[in-house]
């Protein structure tokens, strides 16, 4: 289980595994942040289906951010990450991403993939800052509004030499 607290200058933010009681708050945040939100059933899968996982960031019991991932064999996929607008620029997304990278690395994944809208310049810069590179562009991936996706990848360093 992933659970720990990080202090920022004003409030204590706690990071932990997403659970079923979190789903309503996560769905509400998803709808507030994304123009084409995931349905509730997708988040049920995140907390119940094999290979899926999710994390939440909370302040005083209120979910202020979350991230979801899928691990299949040696591949990890960052499927979703969001932070409430009033809690952005406080390193919440960075802490969520770092925890997911740690989980994927610990599961011996070779790489992690993600999709991002080309118009989301802030997210593109964030992912580049954390070592992701553009792999290719997927046409018409997003529905509302219709937009391509930029597929990005980050490879985990593995020392394959035997000693």
Buried (B, 14 or more C-beta within 10 A) or exposed (E): EBEEEBEEEEEEBBBBBBEEEBBEBBBEBBEEBBEEBBEEEBBBBBBEEEEBBBBBBBBEEEBBBBBBBBBEEEBBBBBBBBBBEEBBEBBBBBBBBEBBBEBBBEBEBBBBBBBBBEEEEEBBEBBEEBEBEBBEEEEEBBEEEEBBBBBBBBEBEEEEEEE
